[in-house]
Amino acid sequence: MNAERNDQIKVVRADYADPGHAAALVMVLDAYASERAGGSDPLSAFAKANLVRELAARPQAYSVLAFDGTAPVGLVNCIEGFSTFACKPLVNVHDVAVLASHRGRGIAALMLAEAERIALERGAVKMTLEVLSGNSGAVRLYERIGFAGYALDPAMGTAQFMQKWLA
């Protein structure tokens, strides 16, 4: 990470009631969703209009934003869950996005460090995330900062992330 290039980067916990933070969250997430790694489909008008209000209505959700000066350049969305084995909260990192113009500067690592600080503040026992296997840059970052494949018993293999759409 080039510290000189990051001296203008500010990482903050998003305030969903702040219109500037709300706009930044939607803008960065929409940019990510529009890229191949985000599915190549911009956010719907419904998501753009309702996302921040819906996040704010969920006390288990929090977001971290990165700004270059006053320009939003990054976002991490987190949702608290619960580890039944540990009987403690866990935090799922649901979205990690940095605008293409600012990648390679360590911004995602800075935001994830803040997300981890908040997770610890909440008493979380671990953080989880999903990443596409073809997103090698993200995989390298996550491994470098301590994430690893989930396994209880190596003989049973690592967990797979699966989904089922409901209507």
C-alpha positions, 0 to 999 in steps of 0.5 A, a space after each residue: 500500500 502506498 501511504 502517500 497515495 492514501 493520505 487523503 483516504 478517510 474510512 468511516 462507519 456509515 451513518 445511514 441518516 446522513 444523506 451524503 453517506 446514503 448517496 455514497 453507499 448507493 453510488 459505490 454499490 451501484 458501480 460495483 453491481 454494474 461490473 462483471 464481478 458484481 454481476 454486470 447489472 446495475 442496481 434496480 430503481 427499487 434498490 436505489 430508492 430503498 436500500 439505505 432505509 432498509 439497512 437502517 431498519 436492521 440493527 444487525 447491519 452496518 456499513 463502512 465507507 471510504 472517501 478520497 477527500 470528499 469523493 466516495 471510493 469504497 464500501 463494505 456492507 456487513 450483516 451480523 449473524 449468530 454462530 450457534 457453535 460459539 453461541 456468539 455473534 458473527 459478522 458476514 461481510 456482504 459487499 466489498 467494493 472499491 471504485 476501479 479508479 482507486 483499486 490497488 491502493 489498499 483501500 479495501 484492507 483499510 475498510 475491512 480493518 474498520 469492519 473488523 473493529 466494529 465486529 469486535 466491538 459487537 462481540 463477534 467471534 468471527 467474520 465470514 465472506 463470500 468471494 468468486 473464485 475468479 476474483 483472484 485479487 480479492 482472494 489474495 487480499 482476503 487471505 493476506 488479512 487472515 481469511 481462509 476457507 471454512 473447514 471443521 475437519 479437513 477430511 470433510 473438505 471446505 464449505 461451499 457457498 450456495 444459494 436458492 432464489 426465492 421468487 
